Each structure stands twice: as structure tokens, then as C-alpha cells.
């Protein structure tokens, strides 16, 4: 059993992890329910709101 840390200083990085099963399920249901047409009309400029919603739900 490990008793000490192997490094004296832990440096955080910018890696992000998502479970792939949740992402695939959200993408599939997003297309089946046609949610893109519901939210797509509310935002025209900038980052697509549908991608933001998919990431949030995943």
C-alpha cells in the first residue's frame, strides 16, 4: 500500500474526461428527439448551442 506521494508537487493539467457511453447515448437521443430544431432557433451567432447542451447533458 502506498504511504507517500511520489511527487512533492501535484500540477493540475487541462485534460478532460467524458464517459463515451453517455456521449453516444446523448447524441443518439438528440437526433431521435430532434432537439436541435428546438434550441437551434434561439441562438444564431457564436458557439452552437446544441454542442453546448450535448456536453452539459453528457
QUIBELCOR-V837596 format. One line per field, one symbol per residue. ss: DSSP state (@ for helix, = for strand, . for the rest). phi: phi as a letter, one per 30 degrees, with the letter a starting at -180 (. if undefined). psi: psi as a letter, one per 30 degrees, with the letter a starting at -180 (. if undefined). A space follows every 50 residues. Layout:
ss=???
phi=???
psi=???
//
This chain:
ss=...................@@@@@@@@@@@@@..@@@@@@........@@ @@@@@@@.
phi=.dcbddbdbccdccdbbbdddddddddddddddhdeddcdddbccidddd dddddddd
psi=kkflkflfkkjklgkkkkkeeeeeeeeeeeeefhfefeffffkelakkfe eeeeeee.
//
